[in-house]
């Protein structure tokens, strides 16, 4: 596998005109956003204790994520409450009236997640530089309204204007379906070899784009286990970057 700063031989930047960015996990840092919301929720109950015990946030987040994974078959509301309960137990917080508190925390967490979006470190600066060289577009499996709201919270709406936002609701297709990418490229008036898809999901973004003949960058910030599939699929190439800075180097900045 090429290192982050090395381009595969077939990844030709001179041909590229458009960069299509996934939203959740790529433009928005899902972990940073979730951790910030979780910290705010628990700070309301623990006061300065959480700030003074920095390691406790790691325990809370670990307990929260583990419980979410364990209860994946539960309905969303119940799953969230179980995840929050897992966070409480992991950090060994002696909270009274646990059931009532967890229900309140769940409502507060949902509200914060709806109002909060944080980018990956360095991503806004990289995007601003890329906008001087490429046309930027956003591709999302969400709704049109949610895509617009997330971009506004991230303060990226000017880099991704409405005519360059492509969502599952509007296209009536979802990534990784071929027709999703085909419709986006048709609207942008570019051919597959003139575009690059950047996303954190191997299946939906990287492999999905490659199956359509579009080169891709797998943004693997969390350093997930590398898939067994080859990085070159047909005429398309999948590169990997583990940070916004590495992405910038891949794209010639």
RAWOMO-V152060 format. One record per residue. N is the residue number from 1. RES is the residue in one letter. SS is DSSP state (~ for helix, > for strand, _ for the rest). BURIAL is b if it has 24 or more other C-alpha atoms within 12 Angstrom, else e. Layout:
n->N res->RES ss->SS burial->BURIAL
n->N res->RES ss->SS burial->BURIAL
//
This chain:
n->1 res->X ss->_ burial->e
n->2 res->X ss->_ burial->e
n->3 res->X ss->_ burial->e
n->4 res->X ss->_ burial->b
n->5 res->X ss->_ burial->e
n->6 res->X ss->_ burial->e
n->7 res->X ss->_ burial->b
n->8 res->X ss->_ burial->b
n->9 res->X ss->_ burial->e
n->10 res->X ss->_ burial->e
n->11 res->X ss->_ burial->b
n->12 res->X ss->_ burial->b
n->13 res->X ss->~ burial->b
n->14 res->X ss->~ burial->e
n->15 res->X ss->~ burial->e
n->16 res->X ss->_ burial->b
n->17 res->X ss->_ burial->b
n->18 res->X ss->> burial->b
n->19 res->X ss->> burial->b
n->20 res->X ss->> burial->b
n->21 res->X ss->> burial->b
n->22 res->X ss->> burial->b
n->23 res->X ss->_ burial->b
n->24 res->X ss->> burial->b
n->25 res->X ss->_ burial->b
n->26 res->X ss->_ burial->b
n->27 res->X ss->_ burial->b
n->28 res->X ss->> burial->b
n->29 res->X ss->_ burial->b
n->30 res->X ss->~ burial->b
n->31 res->X ss->~ burial->b
n->32 res->X ss->~ burial->b
n->33 res->X ss->~ burial->b
n->34 res->X ss->~ burial->b
n->35 res->X ss->~ burial->b
n->36 res->X ss->~ burial->b
n->37 res->X ss->~ burial->b
n->38 res->X ss->~ burial->b
n->39 res->X ss->~ burial->b
n->40 res->X ss->~ burial->b
n->41 res->X ss->~ burial->b
n->42 res->X ss->~ burial->b
n->43 res->X ss->~ burial->b
n->44 res->X ss->~ burial->e
n->45 res->X ss->~ burial->b
n->46 res->X ss->~ burial->e
n->47 res->X ss->_ burial->e
n->48 res->X ss->~ burial->e
n->49 res->X ss->~ burial->e
n->50 res->X ss->~ burial->b
n->51 res->X ss->~ burial->e
n->52 res->X ss->~ burial->e
n->53 res->X ss->_ burial->e
n->54 res->X ss->~ burial->e
n->55 res->X ss->~ burial->e
n->56 res->X ss->~ burial->b
n->57 res->X ss->~ burial->b
n->58 res->X ss->~ burial->b
n->59 res->X ss->~ burial->b
n->60 res->X ss->~ burial->b
n->61 res->X ss->~ burial->b
n->62 res->X ss->~ burial->b
n->63 res->X ss->~ burial->b
n->64 res->X ss->~ burial->b
n->65 res->X ss->~ burial->b
n->66 res->X ss->~ burial->e
n->67 res->X ss->~ burial->b
n->68 res->X ss->~ burial->b
n->69 res->X ss->~ burial->e
n->70 res->X ss->~ burial->e
n->71 res->X ss->_ burial->e
n->72 res->X ss->_ burial->e
n->73 res->X ss->_ burial->e
n->74 res->X ss->_ burial->e
n->75 res->X ss->_ burial->e
n->76 res->X ss->~ burial->e
n->77 res->X ss->~ burial->e
n->78 res->X ss->~ burial->e
n->79 res->X ss->~ burial->b
n->80 res->X ss->~ burial->b
n->81 res->X ss->~ burial->b
n->82 res->X ss->~ burial->b
n->83 res->X ss->~ burial->b
n->84 res->X ss->~ burial->b
n->85 res->X ss->~ burial->b
n->86 res->X ss->~ burial->b
n->87 res->X ss->~ burial->b
n->88 res->X ss->~ burial->b
n->89 res->X ss->~ burial->b
n->90 res->X ss->~ burial->b
n->91 res->X ss->~ burial->b
n->92 res->X ss->_ burial->e
n->93 res->X ss->_ burial->b
n->94 res->X ss->_ burial->e
n->95 res->X ss->_ burial->e
n->96 res->X ss->_ burial->e
n->97 res->X ss->_ burial->e
n->98 res->X ss->~ burial->e
n->99 res->X ss->~ burial->e
n->100 res->X ss->~ burial->e
n->101 res->X ss->~ burial->b
n->102 res->X ss->~ burial->b
n->103 res->X ss->~ burial->e
n->104 res->X ss->~ burial->e
n->105 res->X ss->~ burial->b
n->106 res->X ss->~ burial->b
n->107 res->X ss->~ burial->e
n->108 res->X ss->~ burial->b
n->109 res->X ss->~ burial->b
n->110 res->X ss->~ burial->b
n->111 res->X ss->~ burial->e
n->112 res->X ss->~ burial->e
n->113 res->X ss->~ burial->b
n->114 res->X ss->~ burial->e
n->115 res->X ss->~ burial->e
n->116 res->X ss->_ burial->b
n->117 res->X ss->_ burial->b
n->118 res->X ss->_ burial->b
n->119 res->X ss->> burial->b
n->120 res->X ss->_ burial->b
n->121 res->X ss->_ burial->b
n->122 res->X ss->_ burial->e
n->123 res->X ss->~ burial->b
n->124 res->X ss->~ burial->b
n->125 res->X ss->~ burial->e
n->126 res->X ss->~ burial->b
n->127 res->X ss->~ burial->b
n->128 res->X ss->~ burial->e
n->129 res->X ss->~ burial->e
n->130 res->X ss->~ burial->b
n->131 res->X ss->_ burial->b
n->132 res->X ss->_ burial->e
n->133 res->X ss->_ burial->e
n->134 res->X ss->_ burial->b
n->135 res->X ss->> burial->b
n->136 res->X ss->> burial->b
n->137 res->X ss->> burial->b
n->138 res->X ss->> burial->b
n->139 res->X ss->> burial->b
n->140 res->X ss->> burial->b
n->141 res->X ss->_ burial->b
n->142 res->X ss->_ burial->b
n->143 res->X ss->_ burial->e
n->144 res->X ss->~ burial->b
n->145 res->X ss->~ burial->e
n->146 res->X ss->~ burial->b
n->147 res->X ss->~ burial->b
n->148 res->X ss->~ burial->b
n->149 res->X ss->~ burial->b
n->150 res->X ss->~ burial->b
n->151 res->X ss->~ burial->b
n->152 res->X ss->~ burial->b
n->153 res->X ss->~ burial->e
n->154 res->X ss->_ burial->b
n->155 res->X ss->_ burial->b
n->156 res->X ss->_ burial->b
n->157 res->X ss->_ burial->b
n->158 res->X ss->_ burial->e
n->159 res->X ss->_ burial->b
n->160 res->X ss->_ burial->b
n->161 res->X ss->_ burial->e
n->162 res->X ss->~ burial->e
n->163 res->X ss->~ burial->e
n->164 res->X ss->~ burial->b
n->165 res->X ss->> burial->b
n->166 res->X ss->> burial->b
n->167 res->X ss->> burial->b
n->168 res->X ss->~ burial->b
n->169 res->X ss->~ burial->e
n->170 res->X ss->~ burial->e
n->171 res->X ss->~ burial->b
n->172 res->X ss->_ burial->e
n->173 res->X ss->_ burial->e
n->174 res->X ss->_ burial->b
n->175 res->X ss->_ burial->b
n->176 res->X ss->_ burial->b
n->177 res->X ss->_ burial->b
n->178 res->X ss->~ burial->b
n->179 res->X ss->~ burial->e
n->180 res->X ss->~ burial->b
n->181 res->X ss->~ burial->b
n->182 res->X ss->~ burial->b
n->183 res->X ss->~ burial->b
n->184 res->X ss->~ burial->b
n->185 res->X ss->~ burial->b
n->186 res->X ss->~ burial->e
n->187 res->X ss->~ burial->e
n->188 res->X ss->~ burial->b
n->189 res->X ss->_ burial->e
n->190 res->X ss->_ burial->e
n->191 res->X ss->_ burial->e
n->192 res->X ss->~ burial->b
n->193 res->X ss->~ burial->b
n->194 res->X ss->~ burial->b
n->195 res->X ss->> burial->b
n->196 res->X ss->> burial->b
n->197 res->X ss->> burial->b
n->198 res->X ss->> burial->b
n->199 res->X ss->> burial->b
n->200 res->X ss->_ burial->b
n->201 res->X ss->_ burial->b
n->202 res->X ss->~ burial->b
n->203 res->X ss->~ burial->e
n->204 res->X ss->~ burial->b
n->205 res->X ss->~ burial->b
n->206 res->X ss->~ burial->b
n->207 res->X ss->~ burial->b
n->208 res->X ss->~ burial->b
n->209 res->X ss->~ burial->b
n->210 res->X ss->~ burial->b
n->211 res->X ss->_ burial->b
n->212 res->X ss->_ burial->b
n->213 res->X ss->_ burial->b
n->214 res->X ss->_ burial->b
n->215 res->X ss->> burial->b
n->216 res->X ss->> burial->b
n->217 res->X ss->> burial->b
n->218 res->X ss->> burial->b
n->219 res->X ss->> burial->b
n->220 res->X ss->_ burial->b
n->221 res->X ss->_ burial->b
n->222 res->X ss->_ burial->e
n->223 res->X ss->_ burial->e
n->224 res->X ss->_ burial->e
n->225 res->X ss->_ burial->e
n->226 res->X ss->_ burial->e
n->227 res->X ss->_ burial->e
n->228 res->X ss->_ burial->e
n->229 res->X ss->_ burial->e
n->230 res->X ss->_ burial->e
n->231 res->X ss->_ burial->b
n->232 res->X ss->> burial->b
n->233 res->X ss->> burial->e
n->234 res->X ss->_ burial->e
n->235 res->X ss->_ burial->e
n->236 res->X ss->> burial->b
n->237 res->X ss->> burial->b
n->238 res->X ss->> burial->b
n->239 res->X ss->> burial->b
n->240 res->X ss->> burial->b
n->241 res->X ss->> burial->b
n->242 res->X ss->_ burial->b
n->243 res->X ss->_ burial->b
n->244 res->X ss->~ burial->b
n->245 res->X ss->~ burial->b
n->246 res->X ss->~ burial->b
n->247 res->X ss->~ burial->b
n->248 res->X ss->~ burial->b
n->249 res->X ss->~ burial->b
n->250 res->X ss->~ burial->b
n->251 res->X ss->_ burial->b
n->252 res->X ss->_ burial->e
n->253 res->X ss->_ burial->e
//
